Amino acid sequence: MSEGDAYEDFMMSEDEEMHYAEMEEDSDEMGVYEEETSQGAEEEVPLDPSSSIVEGRYYRAKGLKENSKFREAIEALEGVATSSEPLWAFRALKQIAKCWNFKGAQASEGYQDGVRTALVRLLEHGLRWRQKLGAAYVERSLISTLRMLVPANSQNFVFDEAHEICLPTIEFHLRLLDAVAPLPGDFKDLCTLHMQLRLENLIWRERLRGADCTAILSEAPAPQLTAETLLLLLQCHICRFLRLCQPPAQQFAELVSELQDRAERSLALAQQPHAMVLLAFAQCMRGMQQQPQPHSALRTHFSACLQGLEEIGSNSSFFRDLNLCGFVLADALAYSAGRCSHRVDPFALEQIRILRETPIVHNLQLLYESYVALDLPSFARALDLLAPFRSALAPLFARLCALARERKLWDAIAPLHSCIALADIQRLLCIGSSSLSRDSLLTLMMQGVMASSARVPFRLDLTRDYVYFGDEPRVQLRAPAARPGLRHCAHDLGLTSACARPFQGSSALQLMDCLSEHRNRAASAAADPADAVCRARQPLAAYRTLAALILDE
């Protein structure tokens, strides 16, 4: 085999060879106004000179069809279809089916009955005369006619919005397919197409009815696993996942692996945006269920989905917004994993920048910015605005909320407080209506120690439910009963009994100098610049009050 032959085999999969042959040898079936060629039939069936009269009637009738005079064309073609010439009768029946198909586009009366009758007559005539007409020619003609009357919905995802697909049309297509069943087994390509179209329309019927699409897979006969069928089965599992938010079944993983293998072997399949979007989103579904979640890989897969949808031209759909949301969530999670130096602002990417004025991007920006700034109230508002996507992306949202609380605890609360009650930490870590229980907080703190993410040492006083942050044990300052508010002020400044002991016997001036130095060091070491600003705004009167408190000790 030469290098050219090998390259052609690589470029063309087995599933595509049949379609290529149809376009090359049976071009008369690919369009309504193209000339009849059917070279295969002419080679197999030499034309009889006596058929010239029938031939002339056929082309005159075809001219009427080309002038959109469908009713007159059907009447003229009926005369050819009932003639004693099998070839011209077969061609006339094909043209009648085309006429009815175009009359259907004009919403004419009797469209469904006319199409069904025309298709059944074409099939019966082809089977009766297939020996004389040539089985290959008959099968190609039936395949192209069936594709015309029952077009595939390959441009729409089963799980996404599809306003142009309606239930009555799907049900008519199923009746049309049932009318020509069963098909002869020796017409393998026709049988494969029939089974594939029937499965597709059954899936769409269940989807438009709001039922579970995967139930059809167990009821319908197992189809031949072509690339088109594989994509259909994969869409069923994705539809079920988005609808019920349940982890995909084992069969789903097998379908993903099969599609990935085929895409690696077939360049034509790998260049289909619909197929690659399905593959990338399926990998996102698998990644979200893994522990730990591969955030960088998820970010890559969601980005591939967005690029594929841009190629398809899906400018406004739930599925596009879902992938947009997943991409930003994965980027935020990767940010938390310490990859800040290698990050690219997600909102600077072209796919998102062109949508910057849309509500979904505004909501995602609020979520992202509040997460980075550890502003949990704003973070909670953003979560509420993204409620339509929280069930499908539940693992990512749950992980982001957990990381937001973890970062808030160790980056904002622990450096700022020397002693704080567990109840106060629970209040500070509340995200909207989702509160953190005492046991969950203690678990979070213990996990921080075990994972070395606890940036500040701490001690727990479980008798009084206090947490002491810092390198050395600290005890709260004792405030006189007449001045209970001083205790809170001391805690906000990080003053404890460990700070008070060196001040015993000191002058007020020395005390103020030590307090100022201690405060400046704390402000410069704060992890969050907002904390330093907050401390710097404490009034000088607080120092004087605390000085009196410490001297009283």
C-alpha positions as semicolon CSV with decimal commas, in nm:
position;residue;x (nm);y (nm);z (nm)
1;M;0,000;0,000;0,000
2;S;0,140;0,341;-0,095
3;E;0,165;0,635;0,141
4;G;-0,121;0,806;-0,043
5;D;-0,351;0,506;0,002
6;A;-0,264;0,487;0,370
7;Y;-0,339;0,854;0,414
8;E;-0,677;0,817;0,240
9;D;-0,766;0,524;0,465
10;F;-0,674;0,737;0,765
11;M;-0,882;1,028;0,643
12;M;-1,193;0,817;0,580
13;S;-1,352;0,591;0,839
14;E;-1,566;0,292;0,749
15;D;-1,884;0,477;0,843
16;E;-1,805;0,754;0,597
17;E;-1,728;0,538;0,291
18;M;-2,095;0,473;0,226
19;H;-2,184;0,845;0,231
20;Y;-1,899;0,924;-0,005
21;A;-2,024;0,662;-0,253
22;E;-2,375;0,805;-0,239
23;M;-2,256;1,154;-0,323
24;E;-2,038;1,034;-0,610
25;E;-2,257;0,773;-0,778
26;D;-2,612;0,875;-0,688
27;S;-2,598;1,252;-0,704
28;D;-2,952;1,275;-0,837
29;E;-3,080;1,194;-0,490
30;M;-2,881;1,459;-0,307
31;G;-3,085;1,755;-0,429
32;V;-3,427;1,827;-0,569
33;Y;-3,325;2,026;-0,874
34;E;-3,020;1,824;-0,983
35;E;-3,024;1,617;-1,300
36;E;-3,073;1,241;-1,282
37;T;-2,747;1,058;-1,341
38;S;-2,780;0,714;-1,181
39;Q;-2,490;0,583;-1,382
40;G;-2,490;0,254;-1,196
41;A;-2,847;0,179;-1,303
42;E;-2,781;0,270;-1,666
43;E;-2,486;0,034;-1,680
44;E;-2,686;-0,253;-1,534
45;V;-3,010;-0,186;-1,729
46;P;-2,958;-0,095;-2,098
47;L;-3,227;0,144;-2,209
48;D;-3,481;0,015;-2,461
49;P;-3,547;0,255;-2,754
50;S;-3,919;0,197;-2,700
51;S;-3,890;0,363;-2,360
52;S;-3,811;0,703;-2,514
53;I;-4,176;0,806;-2,490
54;V;-4,185;0,724;-2,118
55;E;-3,853;0,901;-2,076
56;G;-3,990;1,217;-2,237
57;R;-4,296;1,213;-2,013
58;Y;-4,068;1,171;-1,711
59;Y;-3,852;1,474;-1,793
60;R;-4,153;1,692;-1,872
61;A;-4,299;1,601;-1,532
62;K;-3,966;1,672;-1,369
63;G;-3,964;2,016;-1,529
64;L;-4,296;2,090;-1,360
65;K;-4,141;1,995;-1,028
66;E;-3,844;2,224;-1,089
67;N;-4,092;2,509;-1,150
68;S;-4,250;2,433;-0,810
69;K;-4,571;2,306;-0,974
70;F;-4,578;2,009;-0,740
71;R;-4,941;1,905;-0,782
72;E;-4,917;1,898;-1,163
73;A;-4,581;1,722;-1,139
74;I;-4,725;1,448;-0,917
75;E;-5,012;1,388;-1,158
76;A;-4,772;1,363;-1,453
77;L;-4,527;1,140;-1,263
78;E;-4,807;0,902;-1,165
79;G;-4,849;0,820;-1,533
80;V;-4,480;0,730;-1,555
81;A;-4,490;0,532;-1,228
82;T;-4,765;0,305;-1,363
83;S;-4,585;0,239;-1,690
84;S;-4,426;-0,092;-1,786
85;E;-4,073;0,053;-1,768
86;P;-3,929;-0,048;-1,424
87;L;-3,641;0,201;-1,430
88;W;-3,846;0,508;-1,525
89;A;-4,123;0,402;-1,290
90;F;-3,869;0,378;-1,006
91;R;-3,728;0,721;-1,090
92;A;-4,078;0,866;-1,108
93;L;-4,161;0,728;-0,763
94;K;-3,848;0,896;-0,625
95;Q;-3,956;1,227;-0,777
96;I;-4,307;1,186;-0,633
97;A;-4,153;1,145;-0,286
98;K;-3,950;1,463;-0,344
99;C;-4,258;1,654;-0,459
100;W;-4,449;1,552;-0,148
101;N;-4,154;1,651;0,066
102;F;-4,153;2,001;-0,081
103;K;-4,529;2,027;-0,057
104;G;-4,484;1,946;0,312
105;A;-4,256;2,244;0,343
106;Q;-4,549;2,448;0,213
107;A;-4,778;2,292;0,478
108;S;-5,011;2,137;0,223
109;E;-5,300;1,913;0,314
110;G;-5,244;1,539;0,303
111;Y;-4,868;1,580;0,333
112;Q;-4,809;1,297;0,583
113;D;-5,027;1,045;0,398
114;G;-4,872;1,142;0,066
115;V;-4,514;1,105;0,192
116;R;-4,583;0,772;0,361
117;T;-4,757;0,631;0,052
118;A;-4,479;0,752;-0,180
119;L;-4,206;0,596;0,036
120;V;-4,387;0,263;0,069
121;R;-4,451;0,245;-0,308
122;L;-4,086;0,327;-0,380
123;L;-3,967;0,052;-0,146
124;E;-4,210;-0,207;-0,286
125;H;-4,121;-0,125;-0,647
126;G;-3,748;-0,133;-0,573
127;L;-3,771;-0,471;-0,401
128;R;-3,987;-0,614;-0,680
129;W;-3,745;-0,508;-0,955
130;R;-3,411;-0,506;-0,771
131;Q;-3,277;-0,792;-0,983
132;K;-3,331;-0,590;-1,300
133;L;-3,251;-0,246;-1,158
134;G;-2,952;-0,362;-0,956
135;A;-2,963;-0,415;-0,580
136;A;-2,687;-0,161;-0,513
137;Y;-2,867;0,112;-0,710
138;V;-3,199;0,040;-0,538
139;E;-3,040;0,048;-0,194
140;R;-2,857;0,375;-0,262
141;S;-3,178;0,535;-0,387
142;L;-3,375;0,419;-0,084
143;I;-3,103;0,545;0,151
144;S;-3,095;0,891;-0,004
145;T;-3,476;0,914;-0,010
146;L;-3,500;0,807;0,353
147;R;-3,238;1,064;0,453
148;M;-3,439;1,332;0,272
149;L;-3,774;1,242;0,431
150;V;-3,637;1,168;0,780
151;P;-3,344;1,408;0,821
152;A;-3,106;1,347;1,109
153;N;-3,107;1,594;1,398
154;S;-2,728;1,587;1,422
155;Q;-2,702;1,966;1,448
156;N;-2,880;1,969;1,785
157;F;-2,777;1,814;2,113
158;V;-3,040;1,595;2,278
159;F;-2,967;1,757;2,615
160;D;-2,971;2,119;2,497
161;E;-3,233;2,365;2,380
162;A;-3,380;2,277;2,038
163;H;-3,679;2,500;1,967
164;E;-3,696;2,397;1,600
165;I;-3,759;2,030;1,687
166;C;-4,120;1,956;1,782
167;L;-4,288;1,642;1,907
168;P;-4,545;1,605;1,621
169;T;-4,265;1,599;1,362
170;I;-4,073;1,337;1,559
171;E;-4,382;1,120;1,592
172;F;-4,449;1,147;1,216
173;H;-4,093;1,039;1,142
174;L;-4,141;0,734;1,363
175;R;-4,463;0,641;1,180
176;L;-4,280;0,682;0,850
177;L;-3,998;0,453;0,963
178;D;-4,243;0,194;1,094
179;A;-4,427;0,197;0,760
180;V;-4,122;0,063;0,574
181;A;-4,023;-0,196;0,836
182;P;-3,905;-0,466;0,824
183;L;-3,639;-0,412;0,560
184;P;-3,462;-0,694;0,373
185;G;-3,154;-0,812;0,558
186;D;-2,929;-0,803;0,251
187;F;-2,970;-0,423;0,239
188;K;-2,727;-0,383;0,530
189;D;-2,654;-0,013;0,489
190;L;-3,024;0,066;0,458
191;C;-3,103;-0,142;0,767
192;T;-2,829;0,035;0,964
193;L;-2,959;0,377;0,862
194;H;-3,318;0,278;0,944
195;M;-3,223;0,153;1,290
196;Q;-3,011;0,461;1,357
197;L;-3,286;0,706;1,253
198;R;-3,546;0,516;1,453
199;L;-3,327;0,519;1,764
200;E;-3,259;0,890;1,722
201;N;-3,627;0,977;1,690
202;L;-3,721;0,753;1,983
203;I;-3,464;0,935;2,196
204;W;-3,594;1,275;2,088
205;R;-3,952;1,168;2,156
206;E;-3,868;1,072;2,514
207;R;-3,663;1,386;2,560
208;L;-3,946;1,614;2,437
209;R;-4,187;1,428;2,664
210;G;-3,959;1,492;2,961
211;A;-3,887;1,122;3,017
212;D;-3,559;0,940;3,075
213;C;-3,387;0,890;2,738
214;T;-3,170;0,605;2,864
215;A;-3,479;0,386;2,914
216;I;-3,503;0,359;2,534
217;L;-3,158;0,200;2,518
218;S;-3,277;-0,107;2,706
219;E;-3,605;-0,134;2,512
220;A;-3,486;-0,079;2,154
221;P;-3,278;-0,343;1,972
222;A;-2,904;-0,293;2,013
223;P;-2,794;-0,086;1,710
224;Q;-2,473;-0,131;1,517
225;L;-2,216;0,087;1,692
226;T;-2,141;0,340;1,417
227;A;-1,994;0,679;1,497
228;E;-2,339;0,840;1,470
229;T;-2,496;0,582;1,701
230;L;-2,212;0,620;1,948
231;L;-2,272;0,996;1,967
232;L;-2,645;0,936;2,019
233;L;-2,587;0,694;2,307
234;L;-2,342;0,934;2,467
235;Q;-2,595;1,218;2,445
236;C;-2,853;1,002;2,624
237;H;-2,623;0,955;2,921
238;I;-2,534;1,325;2,928
239;C;-2,904;1,415;2,915
240;R;-2,975;1,185;3,209
241;F;-2,682;1,330;3,404
242;L;-2,801;1,688;3,353
243;R;-3,161;1,599;3,432
244;L;-3,114;1,377;3,738
245;C;-2,765;1,488;3,847
246;Q;-2,662;1,129;3,911
247;P;-2,312;0,991;3,848
248;P;-2,288;0,829;3,502
249;A;-2,313;0,452;3,475
250;Q;-2,033;0,214;3,382
251;Q;-2,160;0,197;3,023
252;F;-2,096;0,571;2,996
253;A;-1,723;0,525;3,063
254;E;-1,706;0,255;2,797
255;L;-1,874;0,483;2,541
256;V;-1,631;0,765;2,619
257;S;-1,332;0,535;2,576
258;E;-1,471;0,403;2,246
259;L;-1,533;0,754;2,112
260;Q;-1,185;0,864;2,217
261;D;-1,028;0,567;2,038
262;R;-1,225;0,637;1,720
263;A;-1,134;1,005;1,726
264;E;-0,766;0,910;1,748
265;R;-0,801;0,675;1,449
266;S;-1,024;0,894;1,230
267;L;-0,918;1,247;1,145
268;A;-1,259;1,314;0,992
269;L;-1,432;1,234;1,323
270;A;-1,177;1,435;1,519
271;Q;-1,258;1,738;1,302
272;Q;-1,631;1,726;1,379
273;P;-1,703;1,998;1,640
274;H;-2,018;1,822;1,767
275;A;-1,829;1,500;1,837
276;M;-1,540;1,677;2,007
277;V;-1,774;1,886;2,224
278;L;-1,946;1,568;2,340
279;L;-1,613;1,400;2,413
280;A;-1,478;1,699;2,607
281;F;-1,794;1,737;2,817
282;A;-1,802;1,363;2,886
283;Q;-1,447;1,393;3,018
284;C;-1,564;1,683;3,237
285;M;-1,836;1,461;3,381
286;R;-1,582;1,192;3,464
287;G;-1,337;1,443;3,613
288;M;-1,597;1,596;3,845
289;Q;-1,661;1,253;4,001
290;Q;-1,293;1,183;4,068
291;Q;-1,124;1,236;4,402
292;P;-0,919;1,447;4,404
293;Q;-1,064;1,649;4,121
294;P;-0,818;1,721;3,835
295;H;-0,885;2,094;3,823
296;S;-0,634;2,178;3,550
297;A;-0,766;1,898;3,328
298;L;-1,123;2,010;3,391
299;R;-1,029;2,362;3,292
300;T;-0,881;2,228;2,966
301;H;-1,188;2,016;2,886
302;F;-1,435;2,298;2,956
303;S;-1,224;2,528;2,739
304;A;-1,240;2,271;2,456
305;C;-1,620;2,264;2,491
306;L;-1,639;2,642;2,460
307;Q;-1,417;2,643;2,152
308;G;-1,622;2,369;1,988
309;L;-1,950;2,547;2,061
310;E;-1,805;2,863;1,910
311;E;-1,723;2,670;1,590
312;I;-2,074;2,525;1,581
313;G;-2,226;2,870;1,627
314;S;-2,412;2,803;1,952
315;N;-2,430;3,163;2,067
316;S;-2,704;3,130;2,326
317;S;-2,795;2,811;2,504
318;F;-2,805;2,654;2,847
319;F;-2,528;2,415;2,751
320;R;-2,294;2,697;2,651
321;D;-2,358;2,880;2,979
322;L;-2,307;2,555;3,169
323;N;-1,963;2,508;3,013
324;L;-1,880;2,872;3,074
325;C;-1,967;2,830;3,441
326;G;-1,769;2,506;3,467
327;F;-1,464;2,670;3,309
328;V;-1,461;2,959;3,558
329;L;-1,516;2,724;3,853
330;A;-1,231;2,498;3,741
331;D;-1,007;2,803;3,697
332;A;-1,090;2,927;4,048
333;L;-1,013;2,584;4,192
334;A;-0,685;2,570;4,004
335;Y;-0,608;2,917;4,145
336;S;-0,654;2,777;4,496
337;A;-0,412;2,496;4,420
338;G;-0,126;2,746;4,410
339;R;-0,085;2,797;4,036
340;C;-0,118;3,174;4,055
341;S;0,211;3,239;3,872
342;H;0,097;3,036;3,569
343;R;-0,260;3,163;3,559
344;V;-0,435;3,351;3,284
345;D;-0,732;3,565;3,379
346;P;-1,029;3,354;3,262
347;F;-1,228;3,664;3,169
348;A;-0,950;3,776;2,933
349;L;-1,004;3,475;2,705
350;E;-1,167;3,548;2,370
351;Q;-1,461;3,308;2,421
352;I;-1,557;3,491;2,743
353;R;-1,453;3,843;2,649
354;I;-1,703;3,856;2,363
355;L;-1,978;3,771;2,615
356;R;-1,868;4,023;2,879
357;E;-2,199;4,212;2,864
358;T;-2,415;3,903;2,922
359;P;-2,572;3,831;3,263
360;I;-2,394;3,496;3,295
361;V;-2,050;3,659;3,268
362;H;-2,145;3,932;3,516
363;N;-2,256;3,669;3,767
364;L;-1,941;3,464;3,716
365;Q;-1,722;3,772;3,763
366;L;-1,897;3,845;4,092
367;L;-1,841;3,486;4,203
368;Y;-1,476;3,483;4,100
369;E;-1,384;3,820;4,247
370;S;-1,563;3,760;4,577
371;Y;-1,395;3,420;4,605
372;V;-1,049;3,566;4,552
373;A;-1,122;3,852;4,796
374;L;-1,276;3,611;5,052
375;D;-1,595;3,818;5,059
376;L;-1,833;3,540;5,160
377;P;-2,156;3,750;5,161
378;S;-2,094;3,854;4,798
379;F;-1,987;3,499;4,722
380;A;-2,323;3,374;4,852
381;R;-2,514;3,624;4,636
382;A;-2,324;3,506;4,329
383;L;-2,408;3,144;4,411
384;D;-2,777;3,231;4,421
385;L;-2,752;3,396;4,078
386;L;-2,593;3,079;3,937
387;A;-2,859;2,846;4,082
388;P;-2,958;2,692;3,741
389;F;-2,613;2,535;3,711
390;R;-2,552;2,427;4,070
391;S;-2,711;2,084;4,040
392;A;-2,522;1,980;3,725
393;L;-2,191;2,119;3,855
394;A;-2,258;2,026;4,217
395;P;-1,913;1,869;4,282
396;L;-1,735;2,184;4,162
397;F;-1,961;2,421;4,357
398;A;-1,924;2,210;4,673
399;R;-1,546;2,208;4,643
400;L;-1,533;2,582;4,578
401;C;-1,745;2,655;4,888
402;A;-1,524;2,429;5,099
403;L;-1,209;2,603;4,974
404;A;-1,363;2,946;5,029
405;R;-1,423;2,859;5,395
406;E;-1,078;2,706;5,432
407;R;-0,904;3,010;5,283
408;K;-1,118;3,247;5,489
409;L;-1,022;3,062;5,808
410;W;-0,647;3,045;5,755
411;D;-0,589;3,361;5,548
412;A;-0,827;3,607;5,713
413;I;-0,948;3,488;6,054
414;A;-0,644;3,311;6,202
415;P;-0,389;3,591;6,137
416;L;-0,626;3,857;6,269
417;H;-0,746;3,698;6,595
418;S;-0,544;3,575;6,887
419;C;-0,850;3,434;7,059
420;I;-1,196;3,388;6,916
421;A;-1,501;3,180;7,001
422;L;-1,595;2,889;6,778
423;A;-1,942;3,038;6,740
424;D;-1,790;3,358;6,600
425;I;-1,586;3,160;6,347
426;Q;-1,901;2,973;6,244
427;R;-2,072;3,306;6,185
428;L;-1,781;3,441;5,979
429;L;-1,771;3,124;5,766
430;C;-2,142;3,125;5,690
431;I;-2,219;3,130;5,314
432;G;-2,571;3,261;5,268
433;S;-2,813;3,026;5,439
434;S;-2,552;2,749;5,451
435;S;-2,406;2,750;5,800
436;L;-2,110;2,552;5,931
437;S;-2,175;2,328;6,230
438;R;-1,940;2,313;6,529
439;D;-1,828;1,961;6,442
440;S;-1,765;2,060;6,080
441;L;-1,554;2,354;6,193
442;L;-1,344;2,135;6,423
443;T;-1,304;1,886;6,138
444;L;-1,191;2,166;5,907
445;M;-0,930;2,279;6,159
446;M;-0,799;1,927;6,217
447;Q;-0,781;1,865;5,843
448;G;-0,578;2,185;5,812
449;V;-0,323;2,047;6,058
450;M;-0,305;1,708;5,885
451;A;-0,276;1,860;5,536
452;S;-0,031;2,130;5,653
453;S;-0,268;2,398;5,526
454;A;-0,309;2,552;5,873
455;R;-0,081;2,854;5,832
456;V;-0,121;2,969;6,193
457;P;-0,069;2,741;6,498
458;F;-0,367;2,718;6,730
459;R;-0,492;2,570;7,055
460;L;-0,847;2,463;7,130
461;D;-1,024;2,525;7,459
462;L;-1,325;2,298;7,421
463;T;-1,448;2,368;7,773
464;R;-1,533;2,724;7,671
465;D;-1,527;2,674;7,291
466;Y;-1,239;2,915;7,228
467;V;-0,958;2,899;6,975
468;Y;-0,619;3,055;7,050
469;F;-0,412;3,136;6,743
470;G;-0,037;3,196;6,762
471;D;0,300;3,036;6,834
472;E;0,270;3,050;7,215
473;P;-0,018;2,974;7,452
474;R;-0,222;3,285;7,516
475;V;-0,477;3,368;7,780
476;Q;-0,744;3,631;7,745
477;L;-0,700;3,963;7,920
478;R;-0,924;3,996;8,220
479;A;-1,140;4,306;8,187
480;P;-1,296;4,463;8,495
481;A;-1,668;4,400;8,526
482;A;-1,739;4,768;8,477
483;R;-1,569;4,768;8,137
484;P;-1,668;4,442;7,953
485;G;-1,625;4,600;7,610
486;L;-1,250;4,628;7,659
487;R;-1,207;4,252;7,618
488;H;-1,335;4,258;7,260
489;C;-1,118;4,556;7,177
490;A;-0,812;4,372;7,311
491;H;-0,893;4,064;7,107
492;D;-0,926;4,271;6,789
493;L;-0,577;4,411;6,848
494;G;-0,426;4,070;6,928
495;L;-0,335;4,158;7,289
496;T;-0,320;3,878;7,544
497;S;-0,174;3,820;7,888
498;A;0,150;3,719;7,714
499;C;0,173;4,075;7,584
500;A;0,074;4,228;7,917
501;R;0,341;4,069;8,139
502;P;0,638;4,268;8,001
503;F;0,448;4,591;8,060
504;Q;0,422;4,549;8,437
505;G;0,608;4,837;8,603
506;S;0,658;5,024;8,274
507;S;0,575;5,384;8,215
508;A;0,284;5,484;7,996
509;L;0,525;5,615;7,728
510;Q;0,715;5,284;7,710
511;L;0,387;5,100;7,695
512;M;0,263;5,305;7,402
513;D;0,589;5,256;7,211
514;C;0,574;4,878;7,257
515;L;0,212;4,864;7,151
516;S;0,281;5,068;6,838
517;E;0,574;4,845;6,742
518;H;0,365;4,533;6,800
519;R;0,085;4,673;6,587
520;N;0,314;4,774;6,300
521;R;0,465;4,426;6,285
522;A;0,120;4,267;6,278
523;A;0,004;4,502;6,001
524;S;0,308;4,435;5,781
525;A;0,275;4,057;5,824
526;A;-0,097;4,043;5,746
527;A;-0,176;3,807;5,458
528;D;-0,465;4,017;5,338
529;P;-0,401;4,389;5,275
530;A;-0,758;4,458;5,383
531;D;-0,674;4,330;5,734
532;A;-0,379;4,569;5,764
533;V;-0,597;4,861;5,661
534;C;-0,857;4,759;5,916
535;R;-0,600;4,753;6,197
536;A;-0,446;5,082;6,094
537;R;-0,784;5,253;6,134
538;Q;-0,817;5,163;6,504
539;P;-0,833;5,493;6,700
540;L;-0,546;5,594;6,924
541;A;-0,795;5,611;7,210
542;A;-0,804;5,231;7,205
543;Y;-0,435;5,226;7,300
544;R;-0,493;5,450;7,599
545;T;-0,784;5,239;7,717
546;L;-0,586;4,920;7,680
547;A;-0,289;5,074;7,857
548;A;-0,511;5,145;8,155
549;L;-0,645;4,790;8,136
550;I;-0,296;4,633;8,130
551;L;-0,168;4,852;8,414
552;D;-0,472;4,742;8,615
553;E;-0,364;4,379;8,563
